[in-house]
Amino acid sequence: MPIALKIPTALRGFTDGLNQVELEGETVGELLTKLTEKYPDLTTHLYDEDGTLRSFVNVFVDGENVKSLRGQQTKVRLGQSIMLVPAIAGGNFG
């Protein structure tokens, strides 16, 4: 069964404007692989040249960052909230 992956506004231009994409997979890594297969232009925004998930890209499963779980090996299941959240720099330093 497909699992819904929520897409942030900053990346929706690469997913045909969709705010979520339904994908099949058992782990966060499988979902991200399927996402970039479906929307190849996302690849450079999510992964470094060596194929590693960029440090500023966070994935949350039921509100918990997968970096504190099993990373891309974190298991996912239908009904969980899966959110892709890239860190955004900026602000006023003055």
N, C-alpha and C positions, 0 to 999 in steps of 0.2 A: 504494500500500500504506500502511496506517496506521502511524504512528510513535507510540511510547509516550512520553508526557510524565508524568514523576513529579510527584506532588502532595504537598506537605509536610503534616504533621499539622494545622497551624494552618489550612489551607484546605480540608481534606477535608469539613468540614461543608457546603461549597458544591458539592461534587461527589458528593453522595449517599454519602459515606464512602469513595469510591474512592481508592486510593493511587497509581493511575496511570490516565490516560485515553488511549485510542488515537484519534489524529486524522490527517487527511490534510493535507499541506502541504509546501511546498518550502523555506520559511524559518521562522525562529523567529516572526516577526510573523504569518505565516499560521496557525501552530499556535495562537498566543495568541488570534487573532481567532476561530478555530473553537472554542476552549475557551470564550470568553465568549459565543459564540452558543449553545453547548450548555448553559452554566451562567451565565445572565445576572447572577446575584447576585454573581459573582466580579468583574464589571467595576469596581465602585468600589474593590475591594481591589487591583486591578492597575493601573488607569489614573487619572490626574488628570482634572479636569473638562474639560480641553482635549484629552483623548484621548492624552496622553503617558504612557508607562509610568512609573509612580511610581519615584522615585529609589531607594527601599529595596527594590524588587523586582529580584531577580537571576535570570538564566536561565543555566544552565551546559550546555554541549554537550561531552560527553566530558571533564568536569571543568574546562573553561575558560569563564570568564565571558564572555558575548557582548559585554559592554561593551568588552572588549579585542580583540574581533574586529570584526565588521561590524554590531553591534547587532542590531536586529530583522531586518536583511537577511541575517543569518548563515544560510547554507544548512544544511539538515538532510537526513539520509538514514536509511533503515531500518537498524537495528542500532546506531545511536548512542545514548548515554545522554543524555537531555534531562531536566534537572531545574529545576523552578521553586523558587526559594529566597527568600522574603521575609526581610529583616533583622528581627531581633526585639530591641527595646531592653529594657533592664532590668539588674538586677544589684545588687550591694551596693557602695555608694560609701563606706561607713564603715569 
